[in-house]
Amino acid sequence: MRIETNLADLHFKLTKYNDAITILNKLTYELKKKEDKQLLVESQLVESKVYHALENLPKAKAALTSVKTVANSIYVVPQLQAEIDQMSGLIAADEKDYSTAYSYFYETFEGYRSMNEIEKAGFAFKFMLFSKIMNRQSEDSLALINSAISLKFQSRNVEAMKEVALANKQ
């Protein structure tokens, strides 16, 4: 079942979404029967990602809600928790709830930063900036960019976000 979960994730990464959904539908049924909560969380998170990629927001959100429900009853490793928070932020941003999205992206950022996953933390940082800009809080995004915490994450993309924030401010 772990191999099938990894295969579904690989199909997702290769943009073979229908193949991933086919595997995940069978797998979810089997995992619920076996009550393997850890693997169920992982497979449903992949399912949420696939539906999000297919722009089926209701199903992505439903799968993510299932993930959170099961995850609340078990210990979730920090890496997986950061992925759950990131997915939550993406869905909140799609729903134009940028304040909530920012909160999730901040949790993702802190999770990856604590694990020294600099590249993934930088990705979350950009989404934090995006959320602030979309919420018409350009001053906050500029303050984040100029903060000491952001020094590791300065890049061409962050400079572009800074220019967008300045334009939004004007």
C-alpha positions, 0 to 999 in steps of 0.5 A, a space after each residue: 500500500 505504501 508503494 501504491 501511495 508512492 506510485 500515485 504521488 509519482 503519477 501526480 508529479 508526472 501530471 498523470 492525474 487520472 492514473 493517480 486518482 484510479 490508484 487512490 480510489 482503490 487505496 483509500 477504500 483498502 486503507 480505511 478497512 485496515 485502519 492504517 491512519 498514517 498511510 491514509 493521511 499520506 494518500 489522502 494528501 496526495 489525493 487533495 493535491 491531484 484534485 487541486 491540480 485538476 482545479 476541482 476545489 470541492 474534492 481537493 478541500 474534501 480530501 484535505 478535510 479528511 486528512 486533517 480529521 485523521 491527522 488529529 488522531 495520530 502523530 504527524 511528522 513535521 515534514 508531513 505537517 508542513 505539506 498539510 499546511 501548505 495544501 491548506 494555504 493553497 486552498 485558502 488562497 484559491 478561495 480568496 481567503 488570504 488571511 487564512 492562507 497567510 497563516 497556513 503558509 507561515 506555519 509551512 515556512 516555520 516547519 520547513 525552516 525548523 527542518 533546515 529545508 531552505 528551498 521549501 521554506 523559501 517557496 512558502 515565504 514567497 506564498 506568504 508575501 503573495 498572501 499579504 499582497 493579495 490581501 492589500 497589505 503591501 506594507 506587511 509584505 515589504 516589512 517581511 522582505 526587509 526583516 532579518 528572517 528573510 535574509 536566507 530567502 532573498 532571490 530574484 523571485 522575492 525581488 519581483 514580489 517586492 516590486 509587486 508589493 511596491 506597485 500595489 502600495 502605490 
